Amino acid sequence: MADLKSNLDVSNAPGTGGTWDGVQWKQAVAAASRWLDRHAAGINALNVFPVPDGDTGTNMTLTLQAAAKQVAGSVSHSVAEIASGMSYGALMGARGNSGVILSQVLRGFHRGLGNSDTLGAAEWAAAMRDAASTAYQAVLKPVEGTMLTVIREMADGAEAAAGTGDLLAVMSATVEAGRASVERTPTLLQKLRDAGVVDAGGQGLYVIFEGLLRYARGESVEGGAIETVSGAPLELAPDGVHVAHGEYGYCTNFILVGKDLGFPEVREWIAQHGDSAVVVGDDRLIKVHVHTEQPGEILTYVCARGNLRQVAITDMQEQHEEFLDMHEQAAAKAPAAPAVPATGEPALSKIATVAVVSGAGLAEIFRSMGATALVEGGQTMNPSTEELLRTIEALPHDEVVILPNNGNIVMAAKQTQALSRKRVAVVPTDTIPQGMAALVAFNYEADLDTNARAMEAAAQNVETGEITTAVRQVSMNGIEIQIGDVIGLHNGTLVIAGHSNEEVAHDLLAKLNAGDRELITIYYGQDVTAEQAETFAEQIRAQYPDQEVEALYGGQPFYAYIISVE
């Protein structure tokens, strides 16, 4: 790819005592967006939990791209005006908790600028302080050792250097403070220490500001390998490899299992046939993430070596156009199309219910239970605030209940409350079973507030178990986990590891207190056959003869089984 200087005007980089106008700030954020995009896969790999949900880098990248896209056509030279547009674009494009917090960082940065047309050392420091305070205000229970700590300590660094009057010096101090802060995150959070990683959101912020600094110095954002805060090359996982990102294509993910897979050869071959490759594992199990124009070629190659699991292919060009085609603010709230209930039947209530669901079987179940509309999303695929808002506004109802069904979607859902013309209640469901229990509690005759309270109470009465395959080696909650182990989560907390679904289910159900409940429902995933699921259910029936046990097709990716105990 071309050097940064070929694409961006850096002739007016700040230098000593310099200032930026709106055009330069727009170019700087565009550069930072590209720098973050290059390193999204590495940030994703900084996943505390050994489950396939490490999407922090992706969520932050899409959010920042939405901010840059919003002002791409602007000709304003006012930094405040450009920052305002970026704040709106990030708000609408925010995905996942990390993306929502990033949108608040940009919102605070804009607020701190006031009406300033230029950005100098003093304005930068003031904007950074407001960015930090706004981010903290967005989180009900701020936790130190996260990206909140990093943005606050970056603001400290900026303020300490502001007296120089040198914007470049202040930016350098900001980035150095970010590096040091990220390095300290494991000392503040036990889960980071246990996993042996720094905070992914904090690392994402550091990369963004590093990209801004590279622009200011006239350096390229097209090359160079990212380093950890310790200065050592980032280890994605044992024997991992990270390859630079190229053009849009198909985001291809899968797990390859077998014997004598020839990990080094597989890793090298995939790296040569795709971009943004993350290839981790060993000769028994290989986890692959790669961007390629020819996913079939890669799948054909690996199929000759072993068995495929959890294959997921996404058209990134289509995703990019859908996610980043931000509407103008006035048009953003306009209905995209006349909405109909998900069941296809006339609306039975003045209140609509919107559920976030991933998996054909689960979608059908939510429809049959009366969900008015569905938004596709879930683990590793968090819908943006705009996608949720578009669905809300397209419905003929004046009041809407949202069921996020994933803890990483709740914050984005809550942002729609201030953006929609309608009354929106968010029932903070963290799991699919919680969402189903909440939907059962919905009362067509009750008002919005009464329904929201009843649905949240119902969700809290459900115990959720999830069974999946570990994609990284880690020590967590006193459990030593190897790549390829079957692991069990209780309400999102990792509690058990074993070598088979049956072994893990036995101990997991005990932790769910299944013997004291009446109904055990099993939703089996896209890689589990009906025969396998029924055999699994029969084993659970034998273990719990006094409980009703039901197996239903969920079709969800990544998780072999989601278990609801009521």
Secondary structure, DSSP 8 states (H G I E B T S, - for coil): ---HHHHS--TT---TT--B-HHHHHHHHHHHHHHHHHTHHHHHT--SSSSS---HHHHHHHHHHHHHHHTTT-----HHHHHHHHHHHHHHH-BHHHHHHHHHHHHHHHHHHTT-SSB-HHHHHHHHHHHHHHHHHT-SS--TTSHHHHHHHHHHHHHHHGGG--HHHHHHHHHHHHHHHHHHHHHH-HHHHHHT---HHHHHHHHHHHHHHHHHHT--SSS---B-TTSSB---STT--B----SS-EEEEEEEE-SS--HHHHHHHHHHT-EEEEEEE-SSEEEEEEEES-HHHHHHHHHTTSEEEEEEEEEHHHHHHHHH----HHHHTS-SS----TTSS---SSEEEEEEE-SHHHHHHHHHTT-SEEEE-BTTB--BHHHHHHHHHHSS-SEEEEE--STTTHHHHHHHHHH-SSEEEE----SHHHHHHHHHT--TTS-HHHHHHHHHHHHHT-EEEEEEE--S-EEETTEEE-TT-EEEEETTEEEEEESSHHHHHHHHHHHTTGGGSSEEEEEE-TTS-HHHHHHHHHHHHHH-TTSEEEEEE---SSEEEEEEE-
